[in-house]
C-alpha cells in the first residue's frame, strides 16, 4: 500500500520555521480573510498557501492535488492526519524563489 505524505511529515519544528517565512506576506485583505475561513481557521496553512499562490489561493484550495491522494487542500483540514499530509505537500513545493 502506498503511504501518504503524512507518514513523511518533517515535524512541527520544521513546519513552524516554514510558516515563519510566509508570515511577512500575510495581512488583512478580503482574500486572506476568506482563505483563512475556508481553511478552517488554520492561519499557518492559510499563510503558507497565500505566500505560494497569492491571488490564486482560493482557486488552488479547491483543486484536486495528486500528492494529497486526489483530495483538495480544503478537504485536508478535517483531520490531523490530512493536515499533516497537506503540510508536507506544501513543504515539498517549489516556491520559485531565487536560487
Secondary structure as the mmCIF struct_conf table of DSSP 4:
data_model
#
loop_
_struct_conf.conf_type_id
_struct_conf.id
_struct_conf.beg_label_comp_id
_struct_conf.beg_label_asym_id
_struct_conf.beg_label_seq_id
_struct_conf.end_label_comp_id
_struct_conf.end_label_asym_id
_struct_conf.end_label_seq_id
HELX_LH_PP_P HELX_LH_PP_P1 UNK A 2 UNK A 4
HELX_RH_3T_P HELX_RH_3T_P1 UNK A 5 UNK A 8
HELX_RH_AL_P HELX_RH_AL_P1 UNK A 12 UNK A 23
TURN_TY1_P TURN_TY1_P1 UNK A 24 UNK A 25
HELX_RH_AL_P HELX_RH_AL_P2 UNK A 30 UNK A 38
TURN_TY1_P TURN_TY1_P2 UNK A 39 UNK A 41
HELX_RH_AL_P HELX_RH_AL_P3 UNK A 43 UNK A 53
HELX_RH_3T_P HELX_RH_3T_P2 UNK A 54 UNK A 56
HELX_RH_AL_P HELX_RH_AL_P4 UNK A 57 UNK A 60
TURN_TY1_P TURN_TY1_P3 UNK A 61 UNK A 62
BEND BEND1 UNK A 63 UNK A 63
STRN STRN1 UNK A 64 UNK A 64
HELX_RH_3T_P HELX_RH_3T_P3 UNK A 66 UNK A 68
TURN_TY1_P TURN_TY1_P4 UNK A 69 UNK A 70
STRN STRN2 UNK A 72 UNK A 72
HELX_RH_3T_P HELX_RH_3T_P4 UNK A 73 UNK A 78
BEND BEND2 UNK A 79 UNK A 79
HELX_RH_AL_P HELX_RH_AL_P5 UNK A 80 UNK A 92
BEND BEND3 UNK A 93 UNK A 93
#
